[in-house]
Amino acid sequence: MMADLLGPLDPSILLSSFQQLGRQHPMQTYGYIAEMLKKGAAILQQEQLKRKMGFLPPGEGASNP
């Protein structure tokens, strides 16, 4: 959605925009970023555990007999 809205932008421009937004609204901006990083870390950890155990939920990976 953001790519559709902003188009292809240089990462330094996006970083500068986030920093400016953070200066104006620090609690909302950095709180949101922290929450998204936590969710991403949790998802990554779940994916790593699945690979270690060799478990794939139904519908993912090879077909069931």
Short mmCIF file of the C-alpha atoms (twelve columns), coordinates in Angstrom:
data_MODEL
# 
_entry.id   MODEL 
# 
loop_
_atom_site.group_PDB 
_atom_site.id 
_atom_site.type_symbol 
_atom_site.label_atom_id 
_atom_site.label_alt_id 
_atom_site.label_comp_id 
_atom_site.label_asym_id 
_atom_site.label_seq_id 
_atom_site.Cartn_x 
_atom_site.Cartn_y 
_atom_site.Cartn_z 
_atom_site.pdbx_PDB_model_num 
ATOM 1  C CA . MET A 1  0.000  0.000   0.000  1 
ATOM 2  C CA . MET A 2  2.809  2.399   0.891  1 
ATOM 3  C CA . ALA A 3  4.581  1.620   -2.383 1 
ATOM 4  C CA . ASP A 4  1.394  2.487   -4.277 1 
ATOM 5  C CA . LEU A 5  1.050  5.726   -2.357 1 
ATOM 6  C CA . LEU A 6  4.669  6.874   -2.372 1 
ATOM 7  C CA . GLY A 7  6.034  5.144   -5.430 1 
ATOM 8  C CA . PRO A 8  9.682  4.156   -5.679 1 
ATOM 9  C CA . LEU A 9  11.550 6.391   -3.224 1 
ATOM 10 C CA . ASP A 10 15.145 6.410   -2.131 1 
ATOM 11 C CA . PRO A 11 15.552 4.799   1.330  1 
ATOM 12 C CA . SER A 12 17.299 7.929   2.627  1 
ATOM 13 C CA . ILE A 13 14.226 10.001  1.760  1 
ATOM 14 C CA . LEU A 14 11.971 7.546   3.597  1 
ATOM 15 C CA . LEU A 15 14.267 7.602   6.629  1 
ATOM 16 C CA . SER A 16 14.295 11.390  6.643  1 
ATOM 17 C CA . SER A 17 10.491 11.426  6.424  1 
ATOM 18 C CA . PHE A 18 10.166 9.043   9.387  1 
ATOM 19 C CA . GLN A 19 12.597 11.162  11.388 1 
ATOM 20 C CA . GLN A 20 10.609 14.321  10.676 1 
ATOM 21 C CA . LEU A 21 7.380  12.565  11.601 1 
ATOM 22 C CA . GLY A 22 9.054  11.296  14.772 1 
ATOM 23 C CA . ARG A 23 10.054 14.813  15.773 1 
ATOM 24 C CA . GLN A 24 6.461  15.998  15.442 1 
ATOM 25 C CA . HIS A 25 4.763  12.909  16.891 1 
ATOM 26 C CA . PRO A 26 7.390  10.850  18.752 1 
ATOM 27 C CA . MET A 27 5.109  8.671   20.872 1 
ATOM 28 C CA . GLN A 28 2.915  7.563   17.979 1 
ATOM 29 C CA . THR A 29 5.696  7.192   15.412 1 
ATOM 30 C CA . TYR A 30 8.282  5.351   17.475 1 
ATOM 31 C CA . GLY A 31 5.646  3.408   19.389 1 
ATOM 32 C CA . TYR A 32 4.260  2.126   16.094 1 
ATOM 33 C CA . ILE A 33 7.721  1.225   14.779 1 
ATOM 34 C CA . ALA A 34 8.594  -0.610  18.002 1 
ATOM 35 C CA . GLU A 35 5.334  -2.586  17.862 1 
ATOM 36 C CA . MET A 36 5.909  -3.603  14.232 1 
ATOM 37 C CA . LEU A 37 9.473  -4.717  15.007 1 
ATOM 38 C CA . LYS A 38 8.184  -6.848  17.898 1 
ATOM 39 C CA . LYS A 39 5.559  -8.477  15.668 1 
ATOM 40 C CA . GLY A 40 8.126  -9.112  12.960 1 
ATOM 41 C CA . ALA A 41 10.525 -10.707 15.459 1 
ATOM 42 C CA . ALA A 42 7.757  -12.971 16.782 1 
ATOM 43 C CA . ILE A 43 6.810  -14.093 13.272 1 
ATOM 44 C CA . LEU A 44 10.452 -14.751 12.380 1 
ATOM 45 C CA . GLN A 45 10.908 -16.811 15.543 1 
ATOM 46 C CA . GLN A 46 7.812  -18.904 14.741 1 
ATOM 47 C CA . GLU A 47 9.089  -19.555 11.213 1 
ATOM 48 C CA . GLN A 48 12.492 -20.621 12.525 1 
ATOM 49 C CA . LEU A 49 10.870 -23.019 14.998 1 
ATOM 50 C CA . LYS A 50 8.794  -24.590 12.229 1 
ATOM 51 C CA . ARG A 51 11.929 -25.224 10.176 1 
ATOM 52 C CA . LYS A 52 13.801 -26.729 13.133 1 
ATOM 53 C CA . MET A 53 10.995 -29.151 13.940 1 
ATOM 54 C CA . GLY A 54 10.206 -29.900 10.307 1 
ATOM 55 C CA . PHE A 55 6.557  -29.055 10.895 1 
ATOM 56 C CA . LEU A 56 4.410  -27.395 8.272  1 
ATOM 57 C CA . PRO A 57 0.753  -26.571 8.877  1 
ATOM 58 C CA . PRO A 58 -1.813 -28.274 6.572  1 
ATOM 59 C CA . GLY A 59 -1.842 -26.713 3.137  1 
ATOM 60 C CA . GLU A 60 1.832  -25.647 3.207  1 
ATOM 61 C CA . GLY A 61 4.610  -27.615 1.603  1 
ATOM 62 C CA . ALA A 62 4.069  -31.113 0.176  1 
ATOM 63 C CA . SER A 63 0.566  -32.453 -0.350 1 
ATOM 64 C CA . ASN A 64 -0.916 -34.767 2.249  1 
ATOM 65 C CA . PRO A 65 -1.684 -38.390 1.231  1 
# 
